[in-house]
Amino acid sequence: MKIKQISVTGLFGIFNHVIPLNTDERITIIHGPNGFGKTIVLRMLNGFFDSRYSVFRNIPFNQFIVEFDSGNIVEISKSRNDLNKPMGKEQVQIEFREYNSDHAQSFSLKRMMDASDMDFPIGILDDIVPGLERMGAKRWYYAPTGETLSLNDVIDRFENIPPLGRIKSRKEPDWLESVKSVDIRLIESQRLLNFVPERSSKRYPKLPTILNTVSAYSEEIAS
């Protein structure tokens, strides 16, 4: 199963994009002015297939659709029934429709995490995650990529590090796991990074530290 087309409506409340993929040549060039959301669309695609759902909570959009060459469709929509709800608290729904079927299977994402949902102090996050520095009550700076992350971003991205894994743990329906069997990898120029098990902390030993991926491959070839 291959991705045939990606589309998004209401991105940042402004943009509507339709991106057909060249499945025959297997290379698609996406071009456009800076700030129109090219990278954001790819992050949303990667976020879905990698279960990093915080991207859909944090980015303003109405609908994100992935169409496959089989005719199957995945639609992710965001709705804020109560206009008083803050950004990130909207309902995010994932729907899957098979080709020639009127029946849609759906899955609602959990609400945005809060410090009260955690069974450990959030102050230890920058101690257990290499390269993470706390900037405010619910914001962290991730030095390797230069990103500012929310609590949900941290939980989604570093679920492999205890105790974050047990917070994120959620039962996704079988159909969703099957849809996400497509291999997706998003590599941005500043994110050619690799994690190696080297650093340790008092609470959680043998945590990974970060190594440039190019350097890692160079050392592997040299040896």
C-alpha positions in Angstrom: 0.0 0.0 0.0 1.4 3.3 -1.1 0.4 6.9 -0.3 -1.2 8.5 -3.4 -2.1 11.9 -2.2 -1.9 14.2 0.9 -4.2 17.1 1.5 -4.9 19.6 4.2 -7.5 22.3 4.7 -7.5 25.2 7.0 -3.8 25.0 7.8 -3.0 27.9 10.1 -6.6 29.0 9.3 -5.4 30.1 5.9 -4.0 27.5 3.6 -5.5 24.6 1.7 -3.0 22.2 0.0 -3.4 19.2 -2.2 -0.2 17.2 -2.8 -0.4 14.3 -5.3 2.6 11.9 -5.0 4.5 10.5 -8.0 4.2 6.8 -7.1 5.6 5.7 -10.5 8.9 7.7 -10.3 8.8 7.4 -6.4 10.1 11.0 -6.2 7.9 14.0 -5.5 9.3 17.5 -5.2 7.2 19.8 -3.0 8.0 23.5 -3.6 6.5 26.8 -2.6 7.3 30.0 -0.7 8.5 29.8 2.9 5.8 29.9 5.5 3.2 28.1 3.4 3.4 24.9 5.5 5.4 22.5 3.3 7.4 21.1 6.3 4.4 21.2 8.6 2.4 18.9 6.2 5.3 16.4 6.3 5.4 16.6 10.1 1.7 15.9 10.2 2.2 12.9 7.9 5.1 11.6 10.0 3.1 12.4 13.2 0.3 10.1 12.2 2.3 7.2 11.1 4.7 7.5 14.1 1.9 8.0 16.6 3.2 11.5 17.6 -0.3 12.9 17.8 0.7 16.1 19.6 1.4 17.7 16.2 -2.4 17.6 15.5 -3.2 19.2 18.8 -0.6 22.0 18.4 -1.1 22.9 14.7 -4.2 24.8 13.6 -6.0 22.9 10.8 -9.4 21.6 9.9 -8.8 18.4 7.9 -5.8 16.3 7.0 -6.4 13.5 4.5 -4.1 10.7 3.3 -5.2 8.8 0.3 -3.7 5.4 -0.7 -3.3 3.8 -4.1 -5.7 1.1 -2.9 -8.5 3.7 -2.6 -8.5 3.7 1.2 -8.6 7.0 2.9 -7.5 8.3 6.4 -9.0 11.5 7.5 -7.9 13.4 10.6 -10.2 16.3 11.6 -10.1 18.8 14.4 -13.2 20.5 15.8 -13.7 22.9 18.6 -17.4 22.8 19.5 -16.9 25.1 22.4 -15.2 28.3 21.1 -14.0 29.1 24.6 -11.7 26.0 24.6 -8.1 27.0 24.3 -5.8 25.8 21.4 -4.8 22.2 21.9 -8.0 21.2 23.7 -10.0 20.6 20.5 -11.4 17.2 19.7 -9.2 15.4 17.2 -10.8 12.5 15.3 -9.1 9.9 13.1 -11.4 8.1 10.5 -10.5 5.3 8.1 -12.6 4.4 5.1 -11.9 1.4 2.9 -12.4 1.7 -0.9 -16.1 1.3 -2.0 -17.2 1.3 1.7 -19.7 3.7 3.3 -18.7 2.6 6.7 -16.0 4.6 8.5 -14.0 3.4 11.5 -13.1 6.1 13.9 -10.7 6.8 16.8 -10.7 9.8 19.0 -7.4 11.1 20.4 -7.0 11.5 24.1 -7.3 15.0 25.5 -4.2 17.1 25.9 -2.0 16.0 28.8 -1.6 18.1 31.9 0.9 17.9 34.8 -1.9 16.5 37.0 -2.1 13.4 34.7 1.5 12.5 35.6 2.6 10.3 38.6 6.0 12.0 38.8 7.1 15.6 39.0 7.6 17.2 35.5 10.7 18.9 36.9 12.7 15.8 36.3 12.0 15.7 32.5 15.1 17.7 31.7 17.1 15.3 33.9 16.0 12.1 32.2 15.9 13.3 28.6 19.3 14.2 27.1 19.4 17.7 25.6 16.1 18.8 27.1 16.0 22.1 29.0 12.9 23.5 30.7 11.9 27.0 29.6 8.7 27.5 31.5 5.8 25.8 33.3 4.9 23.7 30.3 7.6 24.4 27.7 11.0 22.8 27.1 13.8 23.6 24.7 15.3 20.6 22.9 18.9 21.5 22.1 19.7 18.9 19.4 16.9 20.2 17.1 16.4 23.7 18.4 12.7 23.0 19.0 10.4 24.3 21.7 8.3 21.4 22.9 5.1 21.1 24.9 4.4 18.5 27.5 2.6 16.4 25.0 5.5 16.8 22.5 7.9 15.4 25.1 5.7 12.5 26.0 5.1 11.6 22.3 8.7 11.9 21.3 10.5 10.2 24.2 8.1 7.4 25.0 11.0 5.0 24.9 12.4 6.6 28.0 10.9 5.5 31.3 8.7 6.7 33.0 7.2 8.5 29.9 6.2 5.2 28.2 3.6 4.3 30.8 2.0 7.8 30.5 1.6 7.6 26.7 0.5 4.0 26.7 -2.8 3.8 24.9 -4.7 1.1 23.2 -5.0 1.9 19.5 -7.6 -0.1 17.5 -6.2 -2.9 15.3 -7.4 -1.2 12.1 -5.3 1.8 13.0 -2.2 -0.3 13.6 -2.7 -1.9 10.2 -3.1 1.4 8.4 0.2 2.6 9.9 2.2 -0.3 8.5 3.5 2.1 5.8 7.1 3.0 6.5 7.4 6.8 6.9 10.6 8.7 7.9 10.9 12.4 8.2 14.5 13.6 8.1 15.1 17.4 8.3 18.5 18.9 7.7 19.1 19.8 11.3 17.8 16.5 12.6 20.3 14.0 11.3 20.8 12.7 14.8 21.3 9.3 16.3 20.7 8.1 19.9 23.4 6.1 21.6 23.0 4.5 25.1 25.7 6.4 26.9 24.5 8.9 29.4 23.0 8.0 32.7 21.1 9.8 35.4 20.5 9.1 39.1 16.9 8.0 38.6 17.1 6.3 35.2 20.5 4.9 34.2 21.7 4.1 30.7 19.7 6.8 28.9 20.7 7.6 25.3 22.8 10.6 24.3 22.9 12.1 20.9 25.4 11.6 18.1 25.3 13.1 14.6 24.1 10.3 12.3 26.6 11.1 9.6 29.4 10.8 12.2 28.0 7.5 13.4 28.0 6.0 9.9 31.5 7.3 9.3 32.8 5.6 12.4 31.0 2.4 11.5 32.5 2.3 8.0 36.0 3.1 9.4 35.8 0.2 11.8 
